[in-house]
Amino acid sequence: MGEAFFEKVDVFLPGQGETLAQAPAYHWERAEHATGHIYYSTREPKSVLIHLKGISREERDALAEMPIEVDLTALKYHDFDGFGLHLPGLIVTTQGTVIAVCQKRHNSMGDGGNQVDLSMSRSEDGGVTWQRQEVIFEEEDAYTYLGPIFQDESTGAIFVSFWKMPAEVLDDLGFFSAYAKQGGGFWLLESTDEGRSWSEPFYVKPQPNDEGWVGWPNNCVHGIQLALGKRKGRLVIPAFLYKEGEPGQVPGVRGGLLYSDDHGKNWLAGAVLPEGSDEVSLVETVEGGIYVSYRKNTRFTGKRHFARSSDCGETFCEHGQHEEIPDANLHAGLTRYRRDGQVEDIVLFSNPDPAREMTICLSRDEGRSWLTSRRLEPGLSRYSDLAVTADGTILCLYTNGKVRDSEKISVARFNLEWLTANT
């Protein structure tokens, strides 16, 4: 056993142009005490009346002199001078390079209505130091949704997946069905030199599964390559799957899996999760199966949901929820622990608790129960991803902040001794 250690290193910072800052300079402050009601006129010409309650006379007088903006995204108060960061993804390559990716959201942190680019940073010393963040994909007037990052270990190629929608679309969920009806599909960036350079994006359109579900990548985190079983070498990534007429928060859309058996050239839609599923993380089990953890947007229980596949990601054979893991209904990190090239019977899971504080859990039975839990971040946090270096250092890449939970993206570096110190 080694000496326990823990440290936090900032990886992606917000900013404006080439100037980065430790925290965004917000120019909106939310008035927590005010509530509003919207009234629509019943006569012509049509008009809208917004009635505010809970404000003082001085505030009413001040509002009368101020220009009013109407926010249709419900996230305008996140605006600041420059860009913000979201959707972290993380891998450690076979050569030991740590590669982190995220979204770079211009002018707003809303899930629509603004341009979004993809950024990357690399570390060659196990996450201790990081190169300056750089944009690896940008397209004018495109909202680019970052999908999983993953590596084909047999070829060494590293891929970053994404899909996109017009930047002016405010309702991203409403666009999902339109995107699916266009055929879905997604783009891949490829690097063959440990992330030092990246190809031009190339488009792939997954083949629907036998039940007719079409797909494209789910948000961020990382994909896996199967190391066991009859489909050894298969690439599997989290996905959005769509089928006309299916119920859900977004009609027709569910979480699931995509897979490729030819090193990422061609893809097929695979296993489909229950209604309301979203934002999937996955890990290969020691028996050669796949365990997935996901958020559920409909009939939310406050618990983390899971499923298992015994046929390499083509269908799910088991479903359930973890009573011992409180869930803030956000994306989570999931990975297997390895040290010195040896796979151990430890699976790691990261997500914010209901107070939005990042926590790490440990399982020694392939995700059937979660025994060890330790708080990683005492402040606000949101999305995360996990990876492990060759020497057993655990890396958790996550959004965090003091005012909001996505002000910057940091990596926590710690070892198993630190995680299990209180058990």
Secondary structure, DSSP 8 states (H G I E B T S, - for coil): -----EEEEEEE--EETTEE-SS--B-----TT-EEEEEE-SSSS--EEEEEES--HHHHHHHHTS-----SSS-GGG-BSSEEEEEEEEEE-TTS-EEEEEEEEES--SSSSS-EEEEEEEESSTTSS----EEEE--TTEEEEEEEEEE-TTT--EEEEEEEEETT---HHHHHHHHHHTT--EEEEEESSTTSS----EEE--B--TT--EEEE-SSSB-EE--SSTTTT-EEEEEEEE-TT--SSSTTEEEEEEEESSTTSS-EEEEE--TTEEEEEEEE-TTS-EEEEEEE-SS--SEEEEEEESSTTSS--EEEEEEEEE--SS--EEEEEEETTEEEEEEEEEEE-TTS-EEEEEESSTTS---EEEE--SSEEEEEEEEE-TT--EEEEEEEESSSTTSEEEEEEE-HHHHTTT-
